[in-house]
Amino acid sequence: MISSLPKTKKPKQVVNRTVLLYTIYLLILASNLALSPAQTDTRLQEKIHNAIKGTFGTETFETVFISVPKELNAQTKADFSGERFFKVEGDSGLLGYAYVGTAPSMKKEFEYILMFNADWSIKKSKVLIYRENYGRQIGSQRWLIKFVGLTPEVEITYGETIDGIAGATISASSLTDATNDVLSSLKVLLKQAFIH
C-alpha cells in the first residue's frame, strides 16, 4: 500500500505577504500611470488658456481673478472661491468673463469652463478634462452650443431647456445643473451690484 503524502498548505503568513506585495505593486504601477496634481494643474491651465484664446480670438490676453467675498459666496449656488472666476482682458480692454468649475460624472468629476460676453450671456461652454470612458458626448460642440446666448435671467433644465444626450445622461444633466447654478449665482452677484 502506497501511503499518500500529506497535502501541504501555504502558511497564512505567506499568503498574506503575497497579497500585500501584489497590492503594493499595483499601487506603485497605478501611481506611475496617474497624473500628479502638479501635472493636472498644468494640463488644466493649458486647456483654460487654449479655450479662452480660441473663444475670444486673441493670442494676447490677461486673466484678472475676481475675488468674491465669503459672505456673498455663501449666497450663491456655484462656488466662487479660489481662482475660478475671472475677467478676460485684451489689448483693447474687457473681452468678457470666465468661470471654471467641476461637476460630477458617473463615477468621477470633470472640469468645464463657461465663457461670457461682457453682457453676461454665455459666449461658449467647453468641457476641459473628462475622466471617464462613457459620457464623452458632453464635450461635443454640437450639444454645448445649446448653452450659447443663455443669460443669468434664464433658468435652464436638462431635458427641457437643454436637450438630453443618449449615453451621457448623468454627465449632461450634471453640466446643465452646474451651468444653471453659475447663471443663478451671477444673478445674485448682479443683484448685489458686485458685478455689472
C-alpha angles and dihedrals in degrees: 000000000000114000115221120231116244114260112252121223126199109250113251090245093059092050092048091048091050092050091047094050092047091050091050090049091052092048092051091048092048093047091054091052096047123082115250117237090255091053091047091050091049091047091048093048090050091051091048090050093049093046092052093044092051096042098046093036098230136117093203121057140129129220116217113194117230110217111209112203115247093243091054093041088056088061094056131081093218122065113248096175122120123009101323102108122059150149119248111217128185134185091282096047134261114017097174143279138284138203123196116201144168124230133180122255123188097295105352140028133260135204123233138176129216114199119198136200117234089267090058095250114137110262095181141346121207137177106227105184124011117182105190135078094226127059097032089134088087088075091063112114086213088069099031091056087075088075094055113111096017114137136198088263092066125083111209128203128190111245092018115048091014119040119238126245122224110233094018103061097132096044094041092049090047093051091046091051092046091050091048089051091052092048093048089046091052087052088057092048091049092047091050088050090237089128129022 
